[in-house]
């Protein structure tokens, strides 16, 4: 079977004998069971049968069951299912986050070097 499909019928030669992997999953050519399907980019889970979108503040840029990666300090993301670090937007000029995985711009509440005050204005 082709990419994104699996087939467990012995001797089957037609693509129509293949079944599509579950939602939000993919597979390699020649996959034979749904358990061999794996989570797509932006989705995480165990095996290829129950993959859920990465939460805001995270992204996943590889296929498989890996955990979603937290947006780095100084960035945030409001999106579900992010597939690249670029999903994480920069905090406003002069501001940063205290921790990784910020989910809203209001978490950009720390002034970076050279900025001060509640509005993080330049020194």
C-alpha positions as a LaTeX table, in Angstrom:
\begin{tabular}{lrrr}
\hline
Residue & $x$ (\AA) & $y$ (\AA) & $z$ (\AA) \\
\hline
Unk1 & 0.00 & 0.00 & 0.00 \\
Unk2 & 1.06 & 3.57 & $-0.57$ \\
Unk3 & 1.85 & 6.39 & 1.85 \\
Unk4 & $-1.00$ & 7.09 & 4.28 \\
Unk5 & $-2.55$ & 3.64 & 3.86 \\
Unk6 & $-2.22$ & 0.13 & 5.20 \\
Unk7 & $-3.26$ & $-3.29$ & 3.98 \\
Unk8 & $-3.40$ & $-6.64$ & 5.69 \\
Unk9 & $-4.82$ & $-8.81$ & 2.92 \\
Unk10 & $-2.19$ & $-11.38$ & 1.99 \\
Unk11 & $-1.38$ & $-11.30$ & $-1.70$ \\
Unk12 & $-3.47$ & $-8.19$ & $-2.43$ \\
Unk13 & $-2.09$ & $-6.27$ & $-5.41$ \\
Unk14 & $-4.65$ & $-3.51$ & $-5.88$ \\
Unk15 & $-4.45$ & $-0.17$ & $-4.08$ \\
Unk16 & $-8.22$ & $-0.46$ & $-3.55$ \\
Unk17 & $-7.52$ & $-3.29$ & $-1.07$ \\
Unk18 & $-5.74$ & $-0.76$ & 1.16 \\
Unk19 & $-7.37$ & 1.24 & 3.92 \\
Unk20 & $-6.59$ & 4.83 & 4.88 \\
Unk21 & $-4.75$ & 5.39 & 8.15 \\
Unk22 & $-6.80$ & 7.00 & 10.94 \\
Unk23 & $-7.30$ & 10.77 & 11.06 \\
Unk24 & $-4.18$ & 12.86 & 11.71 \\
Unk25 & $-1.87$ & 9.94 & 10.95 \\
Unk26 & 0.34 & 8.81 & 8.11 \\
Unk27 & 2.31 & 5.71 & 7.11 \\
Unk28 & 5.21 & 4.50 & 5.04 \\
Unk29 & 4.84 & 2.46 & 1.87 \\
Unk30 & 4.09 & $-1.18$ & 2.67 \\
Unk31 & 2.42 & $-0.65$ & 6.05 \\
Unk32 & 0.25 & $-3.62$ & 6.97 \\
Unk33 & $-1.72$ & $-2.64$ & 10.10 \\
Unk34 & $-3.27$ & 0.55 & 11.51 \\
Unk35 & $-0.88$ & 0.23 & 14.47 \\
Unk36 & 1.95 & 0.92 & 12.01 \\
Unk37 & 0.44 & 4.31 & 11.13 \\
Unk38 & 2.07 & 7.22 & 12.99 \\
Unk39 & 1.02 & 10.69 & 14.10 \\
Unk40 & 1.39 & 13.39 & 11.47 \\
Unk41 & 3.27 & 16.67 & 11.91 \\
Unk42 & 1.50 & 18.86 & 14.48 \\
Unk43 & $-0.13$ & 15.84 & 16.17 \\
Unk44 & 1.01 & 13.64 & 19.03 \\
Unk45 & $-0.11$ & 10.40 & 20.63 \\
Unk46 & 0.81 & 6.80 & 21.28 \\
Unk47 & 0.78 & 4.67 & 18.17 \\
Unk48 & $-1.08$ & 5.75 & 15.11 \\
Unk49 & $-4.63$ & 5.37 & 16.32 \\
Unk50 & $-5.26$ & 8.25 & 18.72 \\
Unk51 & $-3.35$ & 11.36 & 17.65 \\
Unk52 & $-4.39$ & 14.79 & 18.91 \\
Unk53 & $-3.32$ & 18.24 & 17.80 \\
Unk54 & $-0.46$ & 19.93 & 19.62 \\
Unk55 & $-1.86$ & 22.44 & 22.08 \\
Unk56 & $-1.29$ & 26.20 & 21.81 \\
Unk57 & 2.22 & 27.09 & 22.96 \\
Unk58 & 3.64 & 23.99 & 21.25 \\
Unk59 & 4.46 & 22.54 & 17.84 \\
Unk60 & 5.73 & 19.24 & 16.39 \\
Unk61 & 7.85 & 19.24 & 13.25 \\
Unk62 & 8.40 & 15.47 & 12.94 \\
Unk63 & 6.16 & 12.49 & 12.22 \\
Unk64 & 5.70 & 9.89 & 14.95 \\
Unk65 & 4.69 & 9.69 & 18.59 \\
Unk66 & 7.14 & 12.35 & 19.83 \\
Unk67 & 5.84 & 14.93 & 22.27 \\
Unk68 & 5.02 & 18.41 & 21.05 \\
Unk69 & 7.84 & 20.93 & 21.60 \\
Unk70 & 7.23 & 24.03 & 23.73 \\
Unk71 & 7.60 & 27.42 & 22.07 \\
Unk72 & 10.90 & 28.92 & 23.28 \\
Unk73 & 11.17 & 31.77 & 25.78 \\
Unk74 & 10.31 & 35.05 & 24.04 \\
Unk75 & 7.69 & 33.44 & 21.78 \\
Unk76 & 4.06 & 32.34 & 22.07 \\
Unk77 & 1.45 & 30.52 & 19.99 \\
Unk78 & $-2.35$ & 30.55 & 20.08 \\
Unk79 & $-2.65$ & 27.85 & 17.38 \\
Unk80 & $-3.52$ & 24.16 & 17.69 \\
Unk81 & $-1.55$ & 21.68 & 15.56 \\
Unk82 & 1.56 & 23.80 & 14.94 \\
Unk83 & 4.09 & 22.07 & 12.68 \\
Unk84 & 7.13 & 24.39 & 12.87 \\
Unk85 & 8.78 & 26.67 & 15.42 \\
Unk86 & 7.63 & 29.53 & 13.17 \\
Unk87 & 4.13 & 28.78 & 14.52 \\
Unk88 & 5.41 & 30.54 & 17.63 \\
Unk89 & 5.28 & 34.30 & 17.20 \\
Unk90 & 7.74 & 36.75 & 18.71 \\
Unk91 & 6.75 & 38.71 & 21.79 \\
Unk92 & 6.36 & 42.46 & 21.22 \\
Unk93 & 9.58 & 44.49 & 21.06 \\
Unk94 & 11.23 & 44.75 & 24.47 \\
Unk95 & 9.20 & 41.93 & 26.01 \\
Unk96 & 9.73 & 38.24 & 26.68 \\
Unk97 & 8.09 & 35.34 & 28.50 \\
Unk98 & 9.19 & 33.86 & 31.82 \\
Unk99 & 8.92 & 30.28 & 30.60 \\
Unk100 & 8.62 & 28.19 & 27.46 \\
Unk101 & 5.20 & 27.28 & 26.07 \\
Unk102 & 3.43 & 30.65 & 26.25 \\
Unk103 & $-0.06$ & 30.52 & 24.75 \\
Unk104 & $-1.10$ & 34.19 & 24.64 \\
Unk105 & 0.68 & 37.50 & 24.04 \\
Unk106 & $-0.14$ & 38.69 & 27.58 \\
Unk107 & 2.36 & 36.08 & 28.83 \\
Unk108 & 5.03 & 38.28 & 27.24 \\
Unk109 & 5.22 & 40.20 & 30.49 \\
Unk110 & 8.96 & 40.38 & 31.15 \\
Unk111 & 11.20 & 43.22 & 29.97 \\
Unk112 & 14.37 & 42.22 & 28.14 \\
Unk113 & 17.73 & 43.94 & 28.69 \\
Unk114 & 17.60 & 47.59 & 27.68 \\
Unk115 & 13.87 & 47.97 & 28.45 \\
Unk116 & 12.06 & 48.79 & 31.71 \\
Unk117 & 8.68 & 49.49 & 33.34 \\
Unk118 & 5.30 & 47.86 & 33.01 \\
Unk119 & 5.22 & 48.70 & 29.28 \\
Unk120 & 8.89 & 47.70 & 28.73 \\
Unk121 & 9.99 & 50.97 & 27.17 \\
Unk122 & 13.61 & 51.51 & 26.04 \\
Unk123 & 16.07 & 52.75 & 28.67 \\
\hline
\end{tabular}
